[in-house]
Amino acid sequence: MRIWLRSSRCLSRLFASPGIYARAHAKSSGRCERTQPAMAVSRRLICRMEGAEEFRARLDRMGKDAAETERRTDELVGSLDGRKTAIREKAAETKSEAKEMMKTYLASEEEALDGFEFLTMAEAAELGHWEIVKAMGDTLGDEPVSKLAGWAVGVQRKHVDEVRESSLKLAADDVRG
């Protein structure tokens, strides 16, 4: 029982990240419904901000990475017996909280630098999230979780570096006028 609880906690983190698509159980229709992640929404919002044009390709690529992460995660979670609903419900709750945070942070912002400051925090949080999932998977000896998390850590490190680079360029451009 203790191992199952730890394993469930680890696996629920697979979908708990704001950048990963979650599938929430739609009680009214009895089917699963795809919901937009906060990170995808924030990337689209940032693309429309003043000064973001030159970063559109980078943001689009990050969105494709997020879709691939979602696909791989959904494949792993779909292979589980008896824990899918609990994992996806926790994911929907976390995604909702992330969207609320994004709305609060970017509510009246119009410049890309503000958007990239938000992405800096969000991408760093996702990197930390995947590092935690990897450590949990490694500790539990759960090879599929460790493998997925190891791949995702590499993707997120790249995202953190790219967002940081973009933020610093925007900041330098901002002070030059």
N, C-alpha and C positions, 0 to 999 in steps of 0.2 A: 504494500500500500504506500509506503513512504517513497519508494522509487517512482511509482506511478504519479504521485503528487508532484515530485520534483520534475519528472519528465513532462507532465502536463503544464507546469509553470514555464518550463523552458520552451515548449512548443507554442504556448499561447503568446509568447514574446515574438514568435515568427510573424504573427499578424498584427502585433500591437504597435509597430512602428508607424509614425504618421506618413511615411513615404510609401508604404505598401498598400496596395488595394486590399480592401476587406470585403468580405461577402457577409452581409448581415441577413439573418433569417427574417424574411418578410412574413410575419404572422398572419396578416390578412389574406395573403394569397397562398401561403404554404410553400413558397418557393424561395430560392436564394436570389438575391438581387445584388448586382454589382454597384458599388458606391465609389465615388471619386475620392482619392486621397487628398489630404490637405496640401501635400507638397505639389501635386499636379496642378491643383487650383492656384497655388501661390506662384508656380512657374509661369502659368498663363497670365496671371495678373502682372507679374514683373515684366514679361515681354511687352506689355502695353505701356510701361512706365517710361518717362522721359529719360533718354540716354541708354536704353537697354537694347537698341537695335543691333548693335555689333555683337551682342551676346546671345542672340536668338538661336543660332545653330548649336551652341553649347547647351543652352537650356533644353532644346529639343532632344539632343543626345541624352541628356540626363533623364528626360522623361521616358525615352526608350529603355534606358537602363532600369528605371523603376518598373516599367511594364514587364521586362524580363525577370526582374526580381519577384514580382507578383506571380508570374507564371510558375516559376520554380517553387516558390513557397506554397502556392495553391496545390501544386502537384504533390508535394510532400505531405501537406495537411490532409489532402484528399485520400492519401493512402492509410490514414490512421483509422483504427476501430474505436468508435464510441466517444471520441473527444472533439470531433469537428465542430459541433455546435457551440460548445463552451469556448473553444479557441476563437471562433469567429465572432461570438457575442462580445468577448473581451476586446477584440480588435475594433469592432464598431464603436464601442464606448471610448476607446483611446483615440480613434480617428475623429470622433466628434469633438473631443477636448482639444485636439490639435487644430482643427478648423476654427474653433472659437478663439484660440490663442492667435492664429494668423489674422483673423478679422480684427481683433483688438490691436495688434501690432501694426497692421498695414492700412487701417481704416481710412485715414486721410492723407496718406503718403502718395506722392506723384512722381518722385525721382527714383531712378533705378538703384542708386546707392542705398536708399532706405530698404528697398526690396532685397538687395544682396546682403545687407546686414542681417535681415531676417533669415535668409537662406543660410548664411554662415552659422547661425545658431542651430537651425533645423538640421542641416547636414551633419554638423558635429554631433548632435544628439543621436542621429541615426547611426553614425559610426560607432558611438559608444554602445548603443543598443545591440548592434550586431556583434561587437566584441564580447558583450555579456552573454549573448546567445551561444557564441562559440565556446566560451569558457564553460558554460553549463553543459553543452553537448559533449565537450571533451571530458569533463568530470564524470558525466553519466555513461560515457562510452557509447554515445549515440552517434554512430558514424554518419548517417544521412543528415542529421542536424548539423554536425560539425563541418561536413563538406559544404553544405549550402551556406552556412554562416561564414566559413572561410572565403568562399567566393564573394559573398556580399560585403565582407570587410574590405576586400580589394576594390570593389566598385565604389564603396563609400569613401575610402581614402582618396580616390581620384576625384570624387565630387567635392570633398572638402578642399582639396588643393585647387581645383578649378574655380570654386566659388570665392575662395580667399584671393586668388590671383585677380579675378574680376572685380572684387570689392576694392582691392588696393589700387587698381587702375582707375576705377571710378572716383575714388577718394582723391587721387593725385590730379585727375582732370577737374574735379570740383574746386580744389583750392587754386588751381591755375586760372580758373574762370573760363 
